[in-house]
Amino acid sequence: MRKLIVNLTPTGMIPTKETSPHVPIAPAEIAADVDRCAALGVTMVHLHARDEEGLPSYHKEIYADIITRIRTSHPRLVLVASTSGRTFGDFSQRSEVLELESGLKPDMASLTLGSVNFSSATSVNSPDTIKRLAEKMLERGIKPELEVFDLGMVNYAHYLIRKGLLEPPYYFNIILGNVAAAQAKLLHVGLIVSELPPDSYWCLGGMGDFQSTMNALGIACGDGVRVGLEDNLFLDEERKELATNQAMIERIHRIANAMGRPVMTSPELRVALKLPS
């Protein structure tokens, strides 16, 4: 079995300081949180930027600040920038982070493979936008982090492969438990995984209470996990104990150690995904 990929998602677009004081918002907070988690062992980090008011931002200058701070201490850590359509719909906004140059350019960028409804919002990803983002990532040498919330999104990945817009090896985040998409059930996991293209790496994540269950399943039989405050703010299902990213990573390591799965390092993931060293 492959070593375990641990994909940390420390911030996201929705959590606020009001919902949890542990959510890192400012670039310095995000970098400090990543530093604590990297000391425990993470493979990659999925980044979201926030402005001075704590609102989601697409501005590459903020991403540059975050990336600079992280790479000062962890130069080989695999960094992923978000191109989410949950708040921003314009292609120029969503793709701005892909224009960063040299040591500021992210190794990977998120590419959600379809539109998806959440409990009170929609992430809009039109076919044209998805293809244009994939084209720009290919042109810039940035590996897509393929986000899948439902089976149809895997089908669209096959379409992009046929169009020559995705190159192997492929990396998929399978995120389950959203109210309007695939659920955190073994049957749903198995069906989605069975349709992934050859030469794929896949990590499991869960929304809210489903995060720990899907993480445990990812450790048991997947290539890795997606874990962090972006998807869940609590350590317990009763929602009495607020989580920290560090506590979530510690729990991943406890389960992985119990199952005899060492965590993949960033340099090892760079080799596996053919990322620049």
N, C-alpha and C positions, 0 to 999 in steps of 0.2 A: 504494500500500500504506500502511496506517496506521502511525503511529509505534509503536515497540516498547514494550510494557508490561513493566517489570521488577518482578516481585513477589518481594521478599526474605522468606525464611522462616528467621530467624536461630537459633531455639532448638528448637522442637518439644517433644514430650513424652517422647521416648526417650533422646536423647543425654545423656551425663553428662560430668563432668570426668574421670572415669576412662577413658572411651572417647576423649575428646579434650579437651585443656586449652583449646582455642579456643572451646568452646561457651559462649556467654554465658548465665548463669543468673540472677544477681541483677539487679534493675531497673537499677541503675547500669551494670552490664556490658552489658545489652541496649541501653540508650540510647547508650552509647559506641560499640558495634558498629554500630548504626544510623547514628550520626553519621558514622562513617568511610565507610560504604557510600553514604550520601546525598551525601557530598561527591563521590563518583565518578559518581553518577547512578542513582537508583532511583525507581520510580513509586509503589510502595505497599509496605507492610510487614505481614506476617502474624504476629501476636504470640501467643505462649504464655506463661503465667505459671508461675513456680515458687515454692515456699515457701522458708523459711530453710534447710531441709534439702536443697533442690534437687529436691524432688518436684513433680510437676505440681499446679497449684492452679487452682481456679475462682474464688477470692475476688476480688471486684471492687476491694477496696482495693489489692491488688497490681497489678492492671491499671491502676488510677488512678495509682499511683506511676510505672509504666512510661510511660504516656501523657503524664503531666505532664512527665517528663524529656525525652521526645522532642519534644513540642510547644513546649517552651521554646526549642529551637533550630530546629525545623522545623515551624512552625505550620500549614502547608498540606499537609504530607505525608499521604497517604491511609493511615490505620491500620485494620487488620483485627484483630478479636479472635476467638480460637478459642472455639467451643462444642462441642468434640470429645466424642464418646461413648466414646473409647478407654479412659478411666479412670473417668469419672463418668457414671452412668446416670440420676440423678434430674433431672427437668426443672428444678426450682428451682435446682439447682447449675449446670447447663449454661447456663441463661438469666440467671444473676446479673449477668454482665458487661453485659448489654443494659440494665440498670437505671441505669447511670452517666448523670449529667446534664451538661448544658451543655458546657463545653469538654473534659470528660473522656469524653463519649460517643464510642465508636468510629464511624468513618465506615461501616464494613462489618463483617460477622461471618460466620464460616465456617458453611456449611450442607451437611453431607455427605448425599447424597441416597439413602442406603441403608446397610445393614450390610455390613461387609467383614471378611474374615479376613486377618490378617497372618501372618507365619511362626510367631509364638508368642503372638499375642493377637488379640482381636476388637474392632472398633469397632461397637458396637451402636447402631443408629439405627432405632427402630421407626417405622412410618408415623405413629402418633399424635404421637410426639416431634418428628418432622420438621415435621409440620403446625403444631404448637404453637410451635415455634421460628420458623417462617416467619411465623406470625400475629403473634408478638411483634415480630419485626424490622419487619414492615410497620407495625405500630402505633407503633413507636418511631422510624420514619424511618431505619432502618439497612439499607443495601443488602446482600443475601445474597451472599457469595462462594460460589458453587455448586461443591462438590467432587464430581468424577466419577472413579470408579475402574473403571467398567464401563458397557456400553451400557445396561443396565437402569436405571441412575441417570439417564440422559438421558430415558428414557421417563417416569420419575417427575417430572422437571422439567416435562414437558408436562402431566402430571396436575395439578401444583400451579398451573400457568398457567391451566388450565381452571377451577380452583377459585377463581381470583382472588387467590392467595396470593403470586404473583410478578409484578412489574411490569417492563416493558422500560425501558431496555436491560438485558440479562442479562449477568452476568459468570461465566464458567466456568473453573475449574482442572481440567485433565485430567491425572491423575496415573497414570502407567503403569509397568509392570514389577513390580508386587506379585505374589507367588507365586500368590495365589488370585483374581486379577482380570485385567483386560485387560493384555496384554503390550506391551512397548515395540517394536512392529512397525508398519510403515507401514500395513498392512492394518487393524490395530486402530485406529490414529489416524484413518485415512480414514473408517472406518465410523462411529466416534463423532462426528466432526466433521460428517459428512453428515446426522446426525439432530438436530443442534442447532437450536433455534428461530430464526426470523429475529430480527434486531436483537440478535445475541449477540457478545460479545467472548470469545475463548478463549486461554488460556495453557497451554503444555505443561510438565510436570514429569516427572521420572523417579525411581524409587526406586533408591538405591544407585548401582551402576555405570552405570545407565541415565540418570542425570541429565544428563550432558554431551551425550549423543546426542539426547535429547528436547529439551534446550535449543537445540541447534543447529538441530533441525527447527522448533522454535517461532520461531526467528529467521528461518529461511528462508521459512516459509510460514504461520506463525500470527500471532496478534495479540500474542503475548508469551511470557514464560517465568516459571516458578516456580523459584526457585533459592535454595539455602542449606543450612546444616548440619542442618536438620530432616530432610532427605531423604538426605543423603550426607555422609560425614565426610572423604572423600579426594579429592584432585585427579586422581589417576591410577588407571587400572583395575587396576594391580598392587597397589594399596592400600599403597604405601610412603611416600607424601607426604601428611601430614595437611593438610586444607584449612583456610582461614579464610574467613569470609563475604566479607571484602574481596577475597581472591584470586579467589573465584568471580565476584564482580561485575566485577572487572577482566577476567576471561576473557570474560564476556558482552559487555562493551564492545569487546574486540578483534574478536570475531566479527561483532558488529553493525556496527562501523566498516568492516570488510572487505567487508561486504555492502551498505553504504550505507544502513543503517537507523538513523536517530536515535532516541534513547530518549524516550518520552513523559514529560512532566513531570507532577507531581501536579495542578497546576491544569488541565492539559489533560485528565487523566483525570476530574477532577471535572465538567468540562463534558460529556465523552463519556458518563459514567454518570449524569449528572444528580444529582450529590452536592452537598450544601450547600457553598458557597464559603467 
